[in-house]
Amino acid sequence: MQTTAVAHPNIALLKYWGKQDAPGNLPATPSLSITLDSLTTTTTVAEADFDQFRLNGQVVADAKVLRTLASWRRHHPIPPLTITSHNNFPTAAGLASSASGFAALATAVDAHCGLDLTQVERSELARRGSASAARSIHGGFVILRGPDWQAQPLLPEAAWPLQVFVAITAAGPKAVSSTAGMERSRTSSPYFDAWVASAEVDFAAMRQAVCARDFNALADLAEASCLKMHALMLSSHPPLLYWNGVTVECLQVIRALREDGCQVFATVDAGPQVKAVCKLDEAKRVEGALGQVAGVGRILRAGLGPGAALRQGRPRSC
Ligand code: PMV
């Protein structure tokens, strides 16, 4: 008897970086994201004698997964589980694999163990694994903010279709995990308080831009949020530099397209990959321009997608 759930990564257009100095894995700043469609994490859970986590065909001792299961078990009856997870995109390289991973796991565990959670409770479960995972429970445009830090849908995926290209500029996992990097920024950057203080204003402006479907306003705000977050990372001690030369080249190419009137913007997370978001009718132009950047390996293509969902298997009580 096993249960399978599917979830998609999300990309924050308004970034969160830094956690509160409190239990519950609470972000220090609000965020706004888009859930993608073609990138997928598929996770199957089954009862076992002890916990085992297999990722992309290999058994891995993932401390975050074990810690998260332990925190879920404080509130819910969850037996030892075999967890088998597969990503159809590069893992741990700034592509939000932990977001789709914990959203899929929370969804599978909820159904498998008959926890009967609401969508909001499931997003809280996912958030304990990775704060960004709370957003992958929902599709389309999603917000995550205090005081309750429960992710909420803002606009469904069909309401404002956009195209996303992910330019892969390097393979392999990132050098500093987002959890470690955030803690480093919180404890060492002279700019951390200013980042937190300005977040609500940025959030309100972006929420308004999304509700008005104002692409240019969204593009300005998303690029500003991304560069502000990377300035914070660079000002940490030791500095966090997630980019490589190809990352910068891609950013310049997107900037040049924008200056030429193309409706596109770029964003980068805790890794070297560049995500370009554009209107559907600009897709060919954007993909062509990124494809010409020397050092870009693959370009992944996605639209906006749905929230986490079950794929097969009946819910059952543990
Ligand atoms: O919650 P985490 O550990 O997946 O960290 C996410 C951090 C960023 O992707 C850089 C920003 C965000 O809001 O998703």
py3Dmol code that shows the C-alpha trace and the ligand (Angstrom):
import py3Dmol

protein = """\
ATOM      1  CA  MET A   1       0.000   0.000   0.000  1.00  0.00           C
ATOM      2  CA  GLN A   2       1.559   3.246  -1.098  1.00  0.00           C
ATOM      3  CA  THR A   3       0.543   6.817  -1.861  1.00  0.00           C
ATOM      4  CA  THR A   4       2.034   9.102  -4.509  1.00  0.00           C
ATOM      5  CA  ALA A   5       1.849  12.882  -4.746  1.00  0.00           C
ATOM      6  CA  VAL A   6       3.150  15.289  -7.353  1.00  0.00           C
ATOM      7  CA  ALA A   7       4.266  18.870  -6.717  1.00  0.00           C
ATOM      8  CA  HIS A   8       5.968  21.566  -8.732  1.00  0.00           C
ATOM      9  CA  PRO A   9       8.689  23.994  -7.711  1.00  0.00           C
ATOM     10  CA  ASN A  10       7.813  27.647  -7.333  1.00  0.00           C
ATOM     11  CA  ILE A  11       9.909  30.704  -8.067  1.00  0.00           C
ATOM     12  CA  ALA A  12       9.716  33.644  -5.693  1.00  0.00           C
ATOM     13  CA  LEU A  13       9.254  36.930  -7.516  1.00  0.00           C
ATOM     14  CA  LEU A  14       9.330  38.719  -4.172  1.00  0.00           C
ATOM     15  CA  LYS A  15      12.065  36.890  -2.280  1.00  0.00           C
ATOM     16  CA  TYR A  16      12.240  35.802   1.313  1.00  0.00           C
ATOM     17  CA  TRP A  17      15.720  35.442   2.794  1.00  0.00           C
ATOM     18  CA  GLY A  18      16.209  35.008   6.526  1.00  0.00           C
ATOM     19  CA  LYS A  19      14.208  33.247   9.211  1.00  0.00           C
ATOM     20  CA  GLN A  20      12.755  34.442  12.458  1.00  0.00           C
ATOM     21  CA  ASP A  21      14.679  33.566  15.594  1.00  0.00           C
ATOM     22  CA  ALA A  22      11.714  31.414  16.722  1.00  0.00           C
ATOM     23  CA  PRO A  23      10.475  27.810  16.345  1.00  0.00           C
ATOM     24  CA  GLY A  24       8.313  26.692  13.378  1.00  0.00           C
ATOM     25  CA  ASN A  25      10.638  27.597  10.481  1.00  0.00           C
ATOM     26  CA  LEU A  26       9.061  31.027  10.065  1.00  0.00           C
ATOM     27  CA  PRO A  27      10.384  33.412   7.383  1.00  0.00           C
ATOM     28  CA  ALA A  28      11.548  36.868   8.448  1.00  0.00           C
ATOM     29  CA  THR A  29       9.958  38.467   5.369  1.00  0.00           C
ATOM     30  CA  PRO A  30       6.853  37.917   3.223  1.00  0.00           C
ATOM     31  CA  SER A  31       7.133  36.466  -0.279  1.00  0.00           C
ATOM     32  CA  LEU A  32       5.160  36.101  -3.507  1.00  0.00           C
ATOM     33  CA  SER A  33       5.779  33.286  -5.965  1.00  0.00           C
ATOM     34  CA  ILE A  34       4.663  31.539  -9.129  1.00  0.00           C
ATOM     35  CA  THR A  35       4.234  27.765  -9.229  1.00  0.00           C
ATOM     36  CA  LEU A  36       5.606  26.124 -12.378  1.00  0.00           C
ATOM     37  CA  ASP A  37       4.070  23.325 -14.434  1.00  0.00           C
ATOM     38  CA  SER A  38       6.572  21.153 -16.305  1.00  0.00           C
ATOM     39  CA  LEU A  39       9.153  20.753 -13.508  1.00  0.00           C
ATOM     40  CA  THR A  40       7.962  18.007 -11.210  1.00  0.00           C
ATOM     41  CA  THR A  41       8.751  16.179  -7.990  1.00  0.00           C
ATOM     42  CA  THR A  42       6.995  12.828  -7.653  1.00  0.00           C
ATOM     43  CA  THR A  43       7.040  11.337  -4.152  1.00  0.00           C
ATOM     44  CA  THR A  44       5.749   7.962  -2.997  1.00  0.00           C
ATOM     45  CA  VAL A  45       5.408   6.966   0.655  1.00  0.00           C
ATOM     46  CA  ALA A  46       4.904   3.465   2.044  1.00  0.00           C
ATOM     47  CA  GLU A  47       5.007   2.058   5.543  1.00  0.00           C
ATOM     48  CA  ALA A  48       8.310   0.482   6.614  1.00  0.00           C
ATOM     49  CA  ASP A  49      10.230  -0.694   9.700  1.00  0.00           C
ATOM     50  CA  PHE A  50      12.335   2.456   9.733  1.00  0.00           C
ATOM     51  CA  ASP A  51      12.517   5.750   7.830  1.00  0.00           C
ATOM     52  CA  GLN A  52      14.346   5.607   4.548  1.00  0.00           C
ATOM     53  CA  PHE A  53      14.631   8.390   1.948  1.00  0.00           C
ATOM     54  CA  ARG A  54      15.496   7.658  -1.675  1.00  0.00           C
ATOM     55  CA  LEU A  55      16.105  10.608  -3.957  1.00  0.00           C
ATOM     56  CA  ASN A  56      16.514  10.090  -7.706  1.00  0.00           C
ATOM     57  CA  GLY A  57      17.248   6.382  -7.190  1.00  0.00           C
ATOM     58  CA  GLN A  58      19.773   6.702  -4.333  1.00  0.00           C
ATOM     59  CA  VAL A  59      19.330   6.239  -0.594  1.00  0.00           C
ATOM     60  CA  VAL A  60      20.329   9.532   1.048  1.00  0.00           C
ATOM     61  CA  ALA A  61      20.691  10.426   4.728  1.00  0.00           C
ATOM     62  CA  ASP A  62      18.975  13.803   4.474  1.00  0.00           C
ATOM     63  CA  ALA A  63      19.005  15.431   7.918  1.00  0.00           C
ATOM     64  CA  LYS A  64      16.364  17.971   6.851  1.00  0.00           C
ATOM     65  CA  VAL A  65      13.893  15.256   5.843  1.00  0.00           C
ATOM     66  CA  LEU A  66      14.441  13.323   9.092  1.00  0.00           C
ATOM     67  CA  ARG A  67      14.158  16.503  11.204  1.00  0.00           C
ATOM     68  CA  THR A  68      10.982  17.488   9.391  1.00  0.00           C
ATOM     69  CA  LEU A  69       9.379  14.046   9.870  1.00  0.00           C
ATOM     70  CA  ALA A  70      10.234  14.267  13.586  1.00  0.00           C
ATOM     71  CA  SER A  71       8.554  17.674  13.840  1.00  0.00           C
ATOM     72  CA  TRP A  72       5.424  16.388  12.031  1.00  0.00           C
ATOM     73  CA  ARG A  73       5.254  13.396  14.393  1.00  0.00           C
ATOM     74  CA  ARG A  74       4.991  15.686  17.406  1.00  0.00           C
ATOM     75  CA  HIS A  75       1.489  16.603  16.163  1.00  0.00           C
ATOM     76  CA  HIS A  76       0.378  13.686  13.953  1.00  0.00           C
ATOM     77  CA  PRO A  77       0.459   9.867  14.036  1.00  0.00           C
ATOM     78  CA  ILE A  78       2.942   9.081  11.260  1.00  0.00           C
ATOM     79  CA  PRO A  79       4.610   5.617  11.189  1.00  0.00           C
ATOM     80  CA  PRO A  80       8.122   4.904   9.868  1.00  0.00           C
ATOM     81  CA  LEU A  81       8.071   5.429   6.089  1.00  0.00           C
ATOM     82  CA  THR A  82       9.964   4.613   2.959  1.00  0.00           C
ATOM     83  CA  ILE A  83       9.977   7.810   0.915  1.00  0.00           C
ATOM     84  CA  THR A  84      10.869   7.582  -2.760  1.00  0.00           C
ATOM     85  CA  SER A  85      11.238  10.894  -4.515  1.00  0.00           C
ATOM     86  CA  HIS A  86      12.182  11.814  -8.052  1.00  0.00           C
ATOM     87  CA  ASN A  87      12.862  15.233  -9.571  1.00  0.00           C
ATOM     88  CA  ASN A  88      12.726  15.680 -13.354  1.00  0.00           C
ATOM     89  CA  PHE A  89      15.066  18.704 -13.000  1.00  0.00           C
ATOM     90  CA  PRO A  90      18.489  19.398 -11.338  1.00  0.00           C
ATOM     91  CA  THR A  91      18.346  18.954  -7.555  1.00  0.00           C
ATOM     92  CA  ALA A  92      19.639  21.520  -5.004  1.00  0.00           C
ATOM     93  CA  ALA A  93      20.951  24.023  -7.528  1.00  0.00           C
ATOM     94  CA  GLY A  94      18.678  26.977  -6.894  1.00  0.00           C
ATOM     95  CA  LEU A  95      15.668  25.411  -8.601  1.00  0.00           C
ATOM     96  CA  ALA A  96      13.525  25.067  -5.496  1.00  0.00           C
ATOM     97  CA  SER A  97      13.680  21.273  -5.348  1.00  0.00           C
ATOM     98  CA  SER A  98      13.129  21.451  -1.590  1.00  0.00           C
ATOM     99  CA  ALA A  99       9.908  23.432  -2.189  1.00  0.00           C
ATOM    100  CA  SER A 100       8.383  20.831  -4.492  1.00  0.00           C
ATOM    101  CA  GLY A 101       9.931  18.034  -2.409  1.00  0.00           C
ATOM    102  CA  PHE A 102       8.337  18.986   0.903  1.00  0.00           C
ATOM    103  CA  ALA A 103       5.039  19.975  -0.745  1.00  0.00           C
ATOM    104  CA  ALA A 104       4.824  16.535  -2.384  1.00  0.00           C
ATOM    105  CA  LEU A 105       5.866  14.791   0.841  1.00  0.00           C
ATOM    106  CA  ALA A 106       3.321  16.656   2.986  1.00  0.00           C
ATOM    107  CA  THR A 107       0.584  15.861   0.459  1.00  0.00           C
ATOM    108  CA  ALA A 108       1.492  12.162   0.260  1.00  0.00           C
ATOM    109  CA  VAL A 109       1.825  11.759   4.046  1.00  0.00           C
ATOM    110  CA  ASP A 110      -1.453  13.579   4.696  1.00  0.00           C
ATOM    111  CA  ALA A 111      -3.359  11.211   2.407  1.00  0.00           C
ATOM    112  CA  HIS A 112      -1.453   8.037   3.294  1.00  0.00           C
ATOM    113  CA  CYS A 113      -1.925   8.517   7.026  1.00  0.00           C
ATOM    114  CA  GLY A 114      -5.483   9.849   6.791  1.00  0.00           C
ATOM    115  CA  LEU A 115      -4.529  13.076   8.604  1.00  0.00           C
ATOM    116  CA  ASP A 116      -7.369  14.849   6.828  1.00  0.00           C
ATOM    117  CA  LEU A 117      -5.630  18.215   6.763  1.00  0.00           C
ATOM    118  CA  THR A 118      -7.051  21.337   5.165  1.00  0.00           C
ATOM    119  CA  GLN A 119      -4.980  22.909   2.382  1.00  0.00           C
ATOM    120  CA  VAL A 120      -3.823  25.554   4.839  1.00  0.00           C
ATOM    121  CA  GLU A 121      -2.739  22.937   7.403  1.00  0.00           C
ATOM    122  CA  ARG A 122      -0.929  20.993   4.686  1.00  0.00           C
ATOM    123  CA  SER A 123       0.923  24.145   3.666  1.00  0.00           C
ATOM    124  CA  GLU A 124       1.968  24.590   7.309  1.00  0.00           C
ATOM    125  CA  LEU A 125       3.294  21.029   7.359  1.00  0.00           C
ATOM    126  CA  ALA A 126       5.264  21.682   4.170  1.00  0.00           C
ATOM    127  CA  ARG A 127       6.600  24.972   5.595  1.00  0.00           C
ATOM    128  CA  ARG A 128       8.222  23.111   8.494  1.00  0.00           C
ATOM    129  CA  GLY A 129      10.429  21.329   5.958  1.00  0.00           C
ATOM    130  CA  SER A 130      11.196  24.335   3.797  1.00  0.00           C
ATOM    131  CA  ALA A 131       9.408  27.672   4.048  1.00  0.00           C
ATOM    132  CA  SER A 132       9.160  28.004   0.276  1.00  0.00           C
ATOM    133  CA  ALA A 133       7.438  24.575   0.171  1.00  0.00           C
ATOM    134  CA  ALA A 134       4.343  26.119   1.775  1.00  0.00           C
ATOM    135  CA  ARG A 135       3.832  28.036  -1.499  1.00  0.00           C
ATOM    136  CA  SER A 136       4.029  24.908  -3.734  1.00  0.00           C
ATOM    137  CA  ILE A 137       0.850  23.562  -2.118  1.00  0.00           C
ATOM    138  CA  HIS A 138      -1.001  26.100  -4.287  1.00  0.00           C
ATOM    139  CA  GLY A 139      -0.908  26.812  -8.011  1.00  0.00           C
ATOM    140  CA  GLY A 140      -0.449  30.080  -9.911  1.00  0.00           C
ATOM    141  CA  PHE A 141       0.530  33.190  -7.950  1.00  0.00           C
ATOM    142  CA  VAL A 142       0.908  32.502  -4.228  1.00  0.00           C
ATOM    143  CA  ILE A 143       1.665  34.640  -1.167  1.00  0.00           C
ATOM    144  CA  LEU A 144       3.289  33.685   2.128  1.00  0.00           C
ATOM    145  CA  ARG A 145       3.200  36.264   4.896  1.00  0.00           C
ATOM    146  CA  GLY A 146       2.675  36.805   8.623  1.00  0.00           C
ATOM    147  CA  PRO A 147       1.276  36.858  11.124  1.00  0.00           C
ATOM    148  CA  ASP A 148       0.157  33.234  10.517  1.00  0.00           C
ATOM    149  CA  TRP A 149       2.728  32.383   7.765  1.00  0.00           C
ATOM    150  CA  GLN A 150       0.238  30.177   5.931  1.00  0.00           C
ATOM    151  CA  ALA A 151       0.547  30.277   2.155  1.00  0.00           C
ATOM    152  CA  GLN A 152      -2.508  31.565   0.295  1.00  0.00           C
ATOM    153  CA  PRO A 153      -3.371  31.506  -3.418  1.00  0.00           C
ATOM    154  CA  LEU A 154      -3.464  34.981  -4.961  1.00  0.00           C
ATOM    155  CA  LEU A 155      -4.287  34.360  -8.642  1.00  0.00           C
ATOM    156  CA  PRO A 156      -4.912  30.960 -10.311  1.00  0.00           C
ATOM    157  CA  GLU A 157      -2.483  29.831 -13.003  1.00  0.00           C
ATOM    158  CA  ALA A 158      -4.968  30.354 -15.846  1.00  0.00           C
ATOM    159  CA  ALA A 159      -5.742  33.933 -14.785  1.00  0.00           C
ATOM    160  CA  TRP A 160      -2.455  35.368 -16.075  1.00  0.00           C
ATOM    161  CA  PRO A 161      -0.453  32.864 -18.182  1.00  0.00           C
ATOM    162  CA  LEU A 162       3.259  33.629 -18.327  1.00  0.00           C
ATOM    163  CA  GLN A 163       6.231  31.743 -19.729  1.00  0.00           C
ATOM    164  CA  VAL A 164       9.290  30.856 -17.656  1.00  0.00           C
ATOM    165  CA  PHE A 165      12.710  29.814 -18.962  1.00  0.00           C
ATOM    166  CA  VAL A 166      15.356  28.433 -16.637  1.00  0.00           C
ATOM    167  CA  ALA A 167      18.865  28.812 -18.036  1.00  0.00           C
ATOM    168  CA  ILE A 168      21.091  26.162 -16.465  1.00  0.00           C
ATOM    169  CA  THR A 169      24.505  27.774 -16.085  1.00  0.00           C
ATOM    170  CA  ALA A 170      26.101  25.105 -13.872  1.00  0.00           C
ATOM    171  CA  ALA A 171      25.247  21.602 -12.724  1.00  0.00           C
ATOM    172  CA  GLY A 172      25.591  20.204  -9.225  1.00  0.00           C
ATOM    173  CA  PRO A 173      24.454  21.277  -5.769  1.00  0.00           C
ATOM    174  CA  LYS A 174      25.110  24.749  -4.371  1.00  0.00           C
ATOM    175  CA  ALA A 175      28.014  25.340  -1.983  1.00  0.00           C
ATOM    176  CA  VAL A 176      25.991  26.860   0.880  1.00  0.00           C
ATOM    177  CA  SER A 177      22.443  25.650   1.620  1.00  0.00           C
ATOM    178  CA  SER A 178      19.725  28.287   1.808  1.00  0.00           C
ATOM    179  CA  THR A 179      19.141  27.546   5.518  1.00  0.00           C
ATOM    180  CA  ALA A 180      22.833  28.078   6.352  1.00  0.00           C
ATOM    181  CA  GLY A 181      23.066  31.097   4.051  1.00  0.00           C
ATOM    182  CA  MET A 182      20.010  32.772   5.590  1.00  0.00           C
ATOM    183  CA  GLU A 183      21.390  32.313   9.086  1.00  0.00           C
ATOM    184  CA  ARG A 184      24.694  33.775   7.981  1.00  0.00           C
ATOM    185  CA  SER A 185      22.943  36.839   6.534  1.00  0.00           C
ATOM    186  CA  ARG A 186      20.767  37.305   9.635  1.00  0.00           C
ATOM    187  CA  THR A 187      23.699  37.168  12.004  1.00  0.00           C
ATOM    188  CA  SER A 188      26.353  39.014   9.983  1.00  0.00           C
ATOM    189  CA  SER A 189      24.976  41.386   7.350  1.00  0.00           C
ATOM    190  CA  PRO A 190      24.819  45.066   8.327  1.00  0.00           C
ATOM    191  CA  TYR A 191      21.884  45.340   5.884  1.00  0.00           C
ATOM    192  CA  PHE A 192      19.666  42.597   7.321  1.00  0.00           C
ATOM    193  CA  ASP A 193      17.428  44.912   9.389  1.00  0.00           C
ATOM    194  CA  ALA A 194      16.910  47.221   6.395  1.00  0.00           C
ATOM    195  CA  TRP A 195      15.970  44.210   4.244  1.00  0.00           C
ATOM    196  CA  VAL A 196      13.306  43.150   6.761  1.00  0.00           C
ATOM    197  CA  ALA A 197      12.073  46.713   7.286  1.00  0.00           C
ATOM    198  CA  SER A 198      11.487  47.327   3.558  1.00  0.00           C
ATOM    199  CA  ALA A 199       9.851  43.952   2.825  1.00  0.00           C
ATOM    200  CA  GLU A 200       6.200  44.774   3.610  1.00  0.00           C
ATOM    201  CA  VAL A 201       6.178  47.811   1.308  1.00  0.00           C
ATOM    202  CA  ASP A 202       7.732  45.789  -1.529  1.00  0.00           C
ATOM    203  CA  PHE A 203       5.222  42.980  -0.893  1.00  0.00           C
ATOM    204  CA  ALA A 204       2.195  45.309  -1.021  1.00  0.00           C
ATOM    205  CA  ALA A 205       3.414  46.871  -4.272  1.00  0.00           C
ATOM    206  CA  MET A 206       3.973  43.494  -5.917  1.00  0.00           C
ATOM    207  CA  ARG A 207       0.636  42.123  -4.783  1.00  0.00           C
ATOM    208  CA  GLN A 208      -1.021  45.135  -6.377  1.00  0.00           C
ATOM    209  CA  ALA A 209       0.948  44.676  -9.626  1.00  0.00           C
ATOM    210  CA  VAL A 210      -0.119  41.013  -9.843  1.00  0.00           C
ATOM    211  CA  CYS A 211      -3.781  41.761  -9.122  1.00  0.00           C
ATOM    212  CA  ALA A 212      -3.696  44.493 -11.804  1.00  0.00           C
ATOM    213  CA  ARG A 213      -1.760  42.141 -14.162  1.00  0.00           C
ATOM    214  CA  ASP A 214       0.664  44.991 -14.707  1.00  0.00           C
ATOM    215  CA  PHE A 215       3.660  43.230 -16.286  1.00  0.00           C
ATOM    216  CA  ASN A 216       6.026  46.211 -16.288  1.00  0.00           C
ATOM    217  CA  ALA A 217       5.397  46.990 -12.630  1.00  0.00           C
ATOM    218  CA  LEU A 218       5.852  43.303 -11.753  1.00  0.00           C
ATOM    219  CA  ALA A 219       9.085  43.183 -13.755  1.00  0.00           C
ATOM    220  CA  ASP A 220      10.544  46.251 -11.963  1.00  0.00           C
ATOM    221  CA  LEU A 221       9.584  44.936  -8.528  1.00  0.00           C
ATOM    222  CA  ALA A 222      10.788  41.376  -9.173  1.00  0.00           C
ATOM    223  CA  GLU A 223      14.200  42.474 -10.463  1.00  0.00           C
ATOM    224  CA  ALA A 224      14.589  44.893  -7.555  1.00  0.00           C
ATOM    225  CA  SER A 225      13.696  42.191  -5.009  1.00  0.00           C
ATOM    226  CA  CYS A 226      16.122  39.712  -6.575  1.00  0.00           C
ATOM    227  CA  LEU A 227      19.023  42.168  -6.674  1.00  0.00           C
ATOM    228  CA  LYS A 228      18.283  43.420  -3.161  1.00  0.00           C
ATOM    229  CA  MET A 229      18.406  39.823  -1.872  1.00  0.00           C
ATOM    230  CA  HIS A 230      21.710  39.165  -3.648  1.00  0.00           C
ATOM    231  CA  ALA A 231      23.116  42.440  -2.251  1.00  0.00           C
ATOM    232  CA  LEU A 232      22.177  41.133   1.211  1.00  0.00           C
ATOM    233  CA  MET A 233      23.878  37.818   0.441  1.00  0.00           C
ATOM    234  CA  LEU A 234      27.032  39.596  -0.762  1.00  0.00           C
ATOM    235  CA  SER A 235      27.092  41.746   2.386  1.00  0.00           C
ATOM    236  CA  SER A 236      27.066  38.662   4.638  1.00  0.00           C
ATOM    237  CA  HIS A 237      30.243  37.451   6.301  1.00  0.00           C
ATOM    238  CA  PRO A 238      31.777  35.407   4.726  1.00  0.00           C
ATOM    239  CA  PRO A 239      30.048  36.724   1.568  1.00  0.00           C
ATOM    240  CA  LEU A 240      27.554  34.529  -0.256  1.00  0.00           C
ATOM    241  CA  LEU A 241      28.077  34.650  -4.005  1.00  0.00           C
ATOM    242  CA  TYR A 242      25.749  32.183  -5.727  1.00  0.00           C
ATOM    243  CA  TRP A 243      26.341  33.499  -9.255  1.00  0.00           C
ATOM    244  CA  ASN A 244      28.909  32.546 -11.865  1.00  0.00           C
ATOM    245  CA  GLY A 245      30.011  34.480 -14.941  1.00  0.00           C
ATOM    246  CA  VAL A 246      27.296  32.957 -17.112  1.00  0.00           C
ATOM    247  CA  THR A 247      24.658  34.033 -14.566  1.00  0.00           C
ATOM    248  CA  VAL A 248      25.770  37.659 -15.035  1.00  0.00           C
ATOM    249  CA  GLU A 249      25.867  37.281 -18.809  1.00  0.00           C
ATOM    250  CA  CYS A 250      22.257  35.984 -18.824  1.00  0.00           C
ATOM    251  CA  LEU A 251      21.149  38.892 -16.618  1.00  0.00           C
ATOM    252  CA  GLN A 252      22.735  41.348 -19.061  1.00  0.00           C
ATOM    253  CA  VAL A 253      21.028  39.682 -22.016  1.00  0.00           C
ATOM    254  CA  ILE A 254      17.611  39.875 -20.337  1.00  0.00           C
ATOM    255  CA  ARG A 255      18.243  43.479 -19.374  1.00  0.00           C
ATOM    256  CA  ALA A 256      19.115  44.340 -23.000  1.00  0.00           C
ATOM    257  CA  LEU A 257      15.935  42.627 -24.228  1.00  0.00           C
ATOM    258  CA  ARG A 258      13.882  44.660 -21.762  1.00  0.00           C
ATOM    259  CA  GLU A 259      15.500  47.885 -22.866  1.00  0.00           C
ATOM    260  CA  ASP A 260      14.558  46.911 -26.402  1.00  0.00           C
ATOM    261  CA  GLY A 261      10.888  46.706 -25.399  1.00  0.00           C
ATOM    262  CA  CYS A 262      10.616  42.964 -24.764  1.00  0.00           C
ATOM    263  CA  GLN A 263       8.258  42.101 -21.903  1.00  0.00           C
ATOM    264  CA  VAL A 264      10.602  39.957 -19.857  1.00  0.00           C
ATOM    265  CA  PHE A 265      12.422  40.054 -16.533  1.00  0.00           C
ATOM    266  CA  ALA A 266      14.971  37.885 -14.779  1.00  0.00           C
ATOM    267  CA  THR A 267      15.266  36.458 -11.301  1.00  0.00           C
ATOM    268  CA  VAL A 268      17.912  34.325  -9.541  1.00  0.00           C
ATOM    269  CA  ASP A 269      17.645  32.349  -6.297  1.00  0.00           C
ATOM    270  CA  ALA A 270      20.265  30.690  -4.089  1.00  0.00           C
ATOM    271  CA  GLY A 271      22.101  29.179  -7.033  1.00  0.00           C
ATOM    272  CA  PRO A 272      23.581  30.155 -10.405  1.00  0.00           C
ATOM    273  CA  GLN A 273      20.557  29.427 -12.635  1.00  0.00           C
ATOM    274  CA  VAL A 274      18.728  32.345 -14.260  1.00  0.00           C
ATOM    275  CA  LYS A 275      14.969  32.330 -14.545  1.00  0.00           C
ATOM    276  CA  ALA A 276      13.460  34.551 -17.238  1.00  0.00           C
ATOM    277  CA  VAL A 277       9.747  35.304 -16.966  1.00  0.00           C
ATOM    278  CA  CYS A 278       7.972  36.739 -19.994  1.00  0.00           C
ATOM    279  CA  LYS A 279       4.660  37.218 -21.741  1.00  0.00           C
ATOM    280  CA  LEU A 280       3.702  34.248 -23.928  1.00  0.00           C
ATOM    281  CA  ASP A 281       4.208  36.115 -27.194  1.00  0.00           C
ATOM    282  CA  GLU A 282       7.806  36.983 -26.243  1.00  0.00           C
ATOM    283  CA  ALA A 283       8.768  33.345 -25.580  1.00  0.00           C
ATOM    284  CA  LYS A 284      10.614  32.655 -28.849  1.00  0.00           C
ATOM    285  CA  ARG A 285      12.690  35.806 -28.595  1.00  0.00           C
ATOM    286  CA  VAL A 286      13.666  35.181 -24.960  1.00  0.00           C
ATOM    287  CA  GLU A 287      14.539  31.519 -25.489  1.00  0.00           C
ATOM    288  CA  GLY A 288      16.592  32.395 -28.587  1.00  0.00           C
ATOM    289  CA  ALA A 289      18.558  35.098 -26.739  1.00  0.00           C
ATOM    290  CA  LEU A 290      19.345  32.873 -23.739  1.00  0.00           C
ATOM    291  CA  GLY A 291      20.322  30.028 -26.066  1.00  0.00           C
ATOM    292  CA  GLN A 292      23.044  32.223 -27.573  1.00  0.00           C
ATOM    293  CA  VAL A 293      24.782  32.882 -24.257  1.00  0.00           C
ATOM    294  CA  ALA A 294      28.027  30.883 -24.174  1.00  0.00           C
ATOM    295  CA  GLY A 295      27.999  28.558 -21.153  1.00  0.00           C
ATOM    296  CA  VAL A 296      24.240  28.068 -20.946  1.00  0.00           C
ATOM    297  CA  GLY A 297      23.844  24.298 -20.878  1.00  0.00           C
ATOM    298  CA  ARG A 298      20.162  23.514 -20.990  1.00  0.00           C
ATOM    299  CA  ILE A 299      17.135  25.746 -21.030  1.00  0.00           C
ATOM    300  CA  LEU A 300      14.088  24.392 -19.193  1.00  0.00           C
ATOM    301  CA  ARG A 301      10.705  25.711 -20.199  1.00  0.00           C
ATOM    302  CA  ALA A 302       7.636  26.006 -17.962  1.00  0.00           C
ATOM    303  CA  GLY A 303       4.323  27.729 -17.713  1.00  0.00           C
ATOM    304  CA  LEU A 304       2.424  28.449 -14.526  1.00  0.00           C
ATOM    305  CA  GLY A 305       1.169  25.282 -12.914  1.00  0.00           C
ATOM    306  CA  PRO A 306      -1.113  23.795 -10.282  1.00  0.00           C
ATOM    307  CA  GLY A 307      -0.615  23.090  -6.603  1.00  0.00           C
ATOM    308  CA  ALA A 308       0.500  19.788  -5.091  1.00  0.00           C
ATOM    309  CA  ALA A 309      -1.892  16.873  -5.656  1.00  0.00           C
ATOM    310  CA  LEU A 310      -2.229  13.140  -5.203  1.00  0.00           C
ATOM    311  CA  ARG A 311      -1.442  10.952  -8.188  1.00  0.00           C
ATOM    312  CA  GLN A 312      -2.544   7.504  -7.116  1.00  0.00           C
ATOM    313  CA  GLY A 313      -3.249   5.392  -4.045  1.00  0.00           C
ATOM    314  CA  ARG A 314      -6.112   5.557  -1.621  1.00  0.00           C
ATOM    315  CA  PRO A 315      -5.899   7.563   1.603  1.00  0.00           C
ATOM    316  CA  ARG A 316      -5.672   5.234   4.583  1.00  0.00           C
ATOM    317  CA  SER A 317      -5.354   5.420   8.336  1.00  0.00           C
ATOM    318  CA  CYS A 318      -2.030   4.640   9.978  1.00  0.00           C
TER     319      CYS A 318
END
"""
ligand_1 = """\
14
PMV
O 12.692 27.982 2.027
P 13.932 27.645 1.286
O 14.951 27.021 2.175
O 13.622 26.808 0.078
O 14.606 29.014 0.753
C 14.113 29.758 -0.334
C 14.994 30.915 -0.609
C 14.817 31.611 -1.939
O 14.503 30.693 -2.960
C 16.153 32.279 -2.315
C 13.766 32.715 -1.878
C 12.320 32.278 -1.862
O 11.488 33.073 -1.360
O 11.991 31.202 -2.384
"""
view = py3Dmol.view(width=600, height=400)
view.addModel(protein, "pdb")
view.setStyle({"model": 0}, {"cartoon": {"style": "trace"}})
view.addModel(ligand_1, "xyz")
view.setStyle({"model": 1}, {"stick": {}})
view.zoomTo()
view.show()
